Amino acid sequence: MIPFLLYAGIFIGSFYVVRFIRHRTAIRDYTSLKTVTFGDESAVRSNRTASIISIVTIFFMWGTFTGSVIVPSFLHMPGPYVGDGQFDVVVQAPDGTKDSSTVYWRVAQPDADAMPQEVDEGTGAALNDTVLIRKYRSGQVRWDVNDTAKRKAGARIVEVDGQPVNFDHKRRDDNGNLVDEKPEIRVENATITFTDKGALSVSPTKGIQMEPIWLPPPEDVWTRFIEIASDGYQGSTLLEHLGYSLFRVILGFLCGALVGIPLGYAMGLSNWFRGWFDPIVEFMRPVPPLALIPLVIIWAGIGEAGKIILLFLAALWIMAIAARSGVSGVSISKVHAAYSLGASKRQIMRYVIVPNSLPEIFTGARVAMGVCWGTVVAAELVAASQGTGMMIMVASKFQLTDIVIMGIILIGIIGFGIDMLMRWAERVLVPWKGKG
């Protein structure tokens, strides 16, 4: 909830600040002179300032919730407690006598060579205890190990830091049965609970920063990227992993386009082809490519052929529907005009249908490339010796979250680059899009 509220606050605040600045420094152009802009797609243009702030906000929140060095320390969210602490306990022996002792605890960094606090055990029936706890973890204190009164004999703790401990409190579970509720005592910088056997469990304050195993800071991901880029991972360089994934995507997409586009044209121009293939295309269209992975493995194995076939099927139906939609969207007035000028069917196909259907085909190609890129990563998660998905899968088994996030970022960057390349190709090859 806190990250969401922070993100929403930055979004709203930056919107009004940028709006105020732009109002003071507005440039009067054709769009600014329009009296009606709501609903006019031509008047909506990407705000570059908003894009920059959006990216900076993501990295800022990433850094502030992970204690990153790229964000000033005073902007960090409260992190886990690291240091020393203590609390007093009162032990009641089976005969009803009571004695007090102190539990000393120390929280150290996970990779630090630390030792528990050195303390004097004291004197009496209950002696002092000490425990070492690693950051983000909890520690268990078997307080009766060095005491005269033992838990097995009926001794128990009745007070923690002056707060009485109630072992008789009941609560109802999900089935409505009464069960014992374990006491929970809050002390300075920690929460004290009891195990089933009566030992103390010390849980230092964890704050709201993310543990590195769940979300490492940006500099750790960058360091891992430099390391893998220079040394490789699992016997292959980073470029080889990315190259294998791109090769599979491009080959699978091209195969799907070479079959799907002619199929779509045939469905858009022939009643027989439309009636024959329409049920097949409409049946396969909603089936996610990932659902086909087991079947493709059975048919083609786990080698390269199986992955290419899977990507071919992922692109085939999208390209067929895009080509069919492009043919269906050709203005009939243009066809009639061409016929009236004496054009043959071949000329109508070449000069009317193909040019006017290309915008839809390029839109379908962008969608198909995105689907193929996501599918190849999932396919490599199942069975591959090289590839981006394989790299993420192996890293996840060893809980190397920095490699997993690095792979996700690379997937997103490459996918975005592919989409930008497709948009550029569309502007160059289909300059008449949107111009009637």
Buried (B, 14 or more C-beta within 10 A) or exposed (E): EEBEEBBEEBEEEBEEEBEEEEEEEEEEEEEEEEEEEEEEEEEEEEBEEEEEBBEEBEEBBBBBBBBBEBBEEEEBBEBBBBEBBBBBBBBBBEEEEEBBBBBBBBBBEEEEEBEBBEBEBEEEBBBBBBBBBBBBBBBEBBBBEEBBBEBEEEBBBBBBBEEEBEEEEEEEEEEEEEEEEBBEBEBEBBBBBBEEEBBBBBBBBBBEBBBBEEBBBBBBBBBBBEBBEEEBBEEBBBEBBBBBBBBBBBBBBEBBBBBBBEBBBBBBBEEEBBEEBEEEBEEBEEEEBBEBBEEBBEEBEBEBEBBBBBBBBBBBBBBBBBBBBBBBEBEEEBBEEBBEEEBEEEEBBEEBBBBBBBBBBBBBBBBBBBBBBBBBBBBBBBBBEBBBBBBBBBBBEEEBBBBBBBBBBBBEEBBEEBBEEBEEEBEEEBEEBEEE
